[in-house]
Amino acid sequence: MVELERLIGSLVEQAHAETYRRLASVLTPAVEGQLDALLRVDEAVGRTATAGCCNRPRVAPPLLSAPPSTNGGSYRNSAPTSGT
């Protein structure tokens, strides 16, 4: 088990190093400032700008309503007819 943990740790370090290598050229001071701004807590609302991205709705969204029926209430058979 210890060997597996070492292997996983090594792979995680390699993944971090590779991620940094790929992003280093685009991480200009301006971009770093923009990324840091996303993590700053807005004192007016008490959370970061990205905090809402992780929150799931607390109430299930309403179901889509069925179109008005023209044939006695069956949704499956409510397609418009050609007028005959």
MODELLER restraints for C-alpha pairs under 7 A, 6 or more apart:
rsr = mdl.restraints
at = mdl.atoms
rsr.add(forms.Gaussian(group=physical.xy_distance, feature=features.Distance(at['CA:38:A'], at['CA:48:A']), mean=6.50, stdev=0.5))
rsr.add(forms.Gaussian(group=physical.xy_distance, feature=features.Distance(at['CA:38:A'], at['CA:49:A']), mean=5.66, stdev=0.5))
rsr.add(forms.Gaussian(group=physical.xy_distance, feature=features.Distance(at['CA:38:A'], at['CA:50:A']), mean=6.30, stdev=0.5))
rsr.add(forms.Gaussian(group=physical.xy_distance, feature=features.Distance(at['CA:39:A'], at['CA:48:A']), mean=5.59, stdev=0.5))
rsr.add(forms.Gaussian(group=physical.xy_distance, feature=features.Distance(at['CA:40:A'], at['CA:48:A']), mean=5.55, stdev=0.5))
rsr.add(forms.Gaussian(group=physical.xy_distance, feature=features.Distance(at['CA:41:A'], at['CA:47:A']), mean=4.81, stdev=0.5))
rsr.add(forms.Gaussian(group=physical.xy_distance, feature=features.Distance(at['CA:41:A'], at['CA:48:A']), mean=4.31, stdev=0.5))
rsr.add(forms.Gaussian(group=physical.xy_distance, feature=features.Distance(at['CA:42:A'], at['CA:48:A']), mean=5.70, stdev=0.5))
rsr.add(forms.Gaussian(group=physical.xy_distance, feature=features.Distance(at['CA:66:A'], at['CA:75:A']), mean=6.48, stdev=0.5))
rsr.add(forms.Gaussian(group=physical.xy_distance, feature=features.Distance(at['CA:69:A'], at['CA:75:A']), mean=6.62, stdev=0.5))
rsr.add(forms.Gaussian(group=physical.xy_distance, feature=features.Distance(at['CA:69:A'], at['CA:78:A']), mean=5.32, stdev=0.5))
rsr.add(forms.Gaussian(group=physical.xy_distance, feature=features.Distance(at['CA:70:A'], at['CA:78:A']), mean=6.07, stdev=0.5))
rsr.add(forms.Gaussian(group=physical.xy_distance, feature=features.Distance(at['CA:71:A'], at['CA:78:A']), mean=6.27, stdev=0.5))
